[in-house]
């Protein structure tokens, strides 16, 4: 169990007093998982930053701290950085909003997120982009960044993007929720040639998808079975688009990041090696690592995503590429819809699902099953996003870095249920699943924003900066 120098459940006036007074927090006797190593150690937080890292046995009698947390062998990792979420604000807030989904994020150990532009209105001008930053500053306990959205008609706005303050430019090379499809080849070339920031792409070929829909409708009418999703949004549709993105990036020297890869065939487009040395990088999402097409029978539209869940062979290829460093980042594509929306028939049910509260424990469960080591999880969910996006002083446990830290109990089983789901939509594709690891504490910029199953109110994350 954890031991605090102050009781964990404080009256409101005591919380206020501690918020004003506490400057230093000592987390001791943890298993620090960082930079490929797992070792016993402790961390001293001073304000927003990591002041000191101690390894091995240490005499803390002379270490000044306002609060001491005895981790008692729990994992201490850098905060997870999720480079692809849809928090649905503005305009779609009955599904989720920045406040609700960022609270779910920190409960799952995600301390920084990068949100997509397919909202209402779509984030396709610099003015609308800044409005999202202003809203996050008001309500988000996690750190935040927002992608600038590209369309067939806003190249001038896209080129104004400041790469030191904005994570990247999102290009939908396949239509999905929000329909921001960019299918004008001249515009695509202009984006890839002149992009001032990283270009992140959703890659599915629209022509192939529409032809596959036509075939499915001819066979089934409107009652297309959900398992057909894997073939309507096919491996060939993904590869055709991804290979085009790689071709454009190679031609123009673009920094390209291809999101939510889902097929074996696409893995041949990427090379192994450290992410900091690459101009073309790859992301996989937790649902493509956990599910395969056999799961459509049991889960139905709950696991309808774009790109689709595909075959077991595809899933195994994604794992091999992740472990061999051809895939660089693990993220979520967190995309909440209401249960009523998801309960529709195939064509009416939207694609996407809520994931950000459970991504870390999903990966740790796969570690328990022998798929991946905890050290590799930290590399893919914490270090690699920080390196790929060149985020200022985050993603690692290092002295002088921001104190974005997560404590995980590796021996605390729990089951996902409506009582502990924090998404505004109130459901999870992992509902009923028992996990063997549990996030117990999350720090963002040195502030304890989640502890012992309770959220704290009032603390706000910061805008991510890029160097």
Secondary structure, DSSP 8 states (H G I E B T S, - for coil): --EESS-SS--HHHHHHHHHH--EEEEEEEEEEETTEEEEEEEEEETTEEEEEEESS---TT---SEEEE-TT-EEEE-EEEEEEE--TTT-TTT--HHHHHHHHHHTTEEEEEE-S-SSS-S-SHHHHHHHHHHHHHH-SSEEEE-EE--TT-HHHHTT--TTT---EEEESS--TT--B---HHHHHHHHHH-SS-EEEE---HHHHHHHHHHHHHHHTT---GGGHHHHT-HHHHHHHHHHHHHHHHHHT--EEE-S---TGGGGG---S-GGG-SEEEEEEHHHHH--GGGHHHHGGGG--SS----HHHHHHHHHHHHTTSS-EEE--EE---HHHHTS-TTTS-S----TTTHHHHHHHHHHTTSS-HHHHHIIIIIHHHHHHTBTT-SS--TTSB--EEEEETT--EE--TTT--STT---TTTT-EES-EEEEEEETTEEEEETTEE-SS----B--B-
